[in-house]
Amino acid sequence: MVKPSNRQPTHHHDCPIPPQLTTPSVANKLPPRTTTLPRSKRLAKTANTRYKVLMKILFLGDVAAAPGRKALSQFLPALRQKHALDVVIANGENAANGRGITLETANEIFAAGVDVITLGDHTFDQKGTEELLANSPKIIRPANYPSGTVGRGATTHTLSNGKKITVINLQGRVFINQQTDCPFQLSKRLMEEHILGQTCDALVIDIHAEATSEKTCLAHLWDGKATLVIGTHTHIPTADARIQPAGTAYQTDAGMCGDYQSSLGMSFASVLPNFFTRGRHAFQPATGEATLSGVIVEAGQGGLAEKIQPLRHGGVLQPTE
């Protein structure tokens, strides 16, 4: 388990860690939460009635190389129909040979039935990414990249019935050595720009981060302000899918859409030498059958989550259906 560290990351002076998030001096500066009953009371109030589903959302974890793309094409069309999905979001930062994304791999993901693609720390690992981001409004990179970075950190997708879902991409900073702005400070500003029930009917946050503590704290910050906060990056699905007290669904990591008989989507043969020797050995993507891994969330009236369920389909992981 990763324990929160008292050491503040270097070059992160714009994002001081408050001594207590609940102290009046800090709490008064946070945007007000959406007024809502605690989930236990909301469920008790509607125990004898079926809530109306406003939107059904599937979020899929990191699509890892060719096996992940193949699994999308093979399984997603039927899953969209079976679960009556309104929108599908997938993290595509590992889609091209395990690192980054290209025009060809992005088109393959969209053709499989994905509506919005999010990215992460491998965003710019492939040639041509700048042009791709500049011309593809439904492919977003982390919003907390430095000002002037090509692309966008949020997008709004309109369904055929006119309902709108906004997707925001954030990147963590703990244990990720990249120059990014503070995702917590930026979140407070984004909350004023993207308001659930006003500017959009559903709101999804992809927090691409290494530390579970950082993801959990961001999820708490967004509770009552978003439909779903979902973690990506570590490629292993966590067992903590839940709806938070103010109504925002959360899971620390969605896992990956890739070959789990591997080292996070890379072949054991190419990864193991790096643990045995000091030299550098190039990673090669695994080629086995992939598992689709993610979560399905049902948004009720007002955009808050009424239900979250993990999804695992195909490959070697235990299926959820």
Secondary structure as UniProt FT lines:
FT   TURN            10..11
FT   TURN            13..14
FT   TURN            21..22
FT   HELIX           24..27
FT   TURN            28..29
FT   HELIX           39..45
FT   TURN            46..48
FT   STRAND          55..60
FT   STRAND          62..63
FT   HELIX           65..82
FT   TURN            83..84
FT   STRAND          87..91
FT   TURN            93..98
FT   HELIX           103..112
FT   STRAND          116..118
FT   TURN            121..124
FT   TURN            127..128
FT   HELIX           129..135
FT   TURN            137..138
FT   STRAND          139..140
FT   TURN            143..144
FT   TURN            147..148
FT   STRAND          154..158
FT   TURN            160..161
FT   STRAND          164..171
FT   TURN            174..175
FT   HELIX           183..193
FT   TURN            197..199
FT   STRAND          202..208
FT   HELIX           212..222
FT   TURN            223..225
FT   STRAND          228..232
FT   STRAND          242..243
FT   TURN            245..246
FT   STRAND          249..251
FT   STRAND          256..258
FT   TURN            264..265
FT   HELIX           268..271
FT   HELIX           273..276
FT   STRAND          291..299
FT   TURN            301..302
FT   STRAND          305..313
//
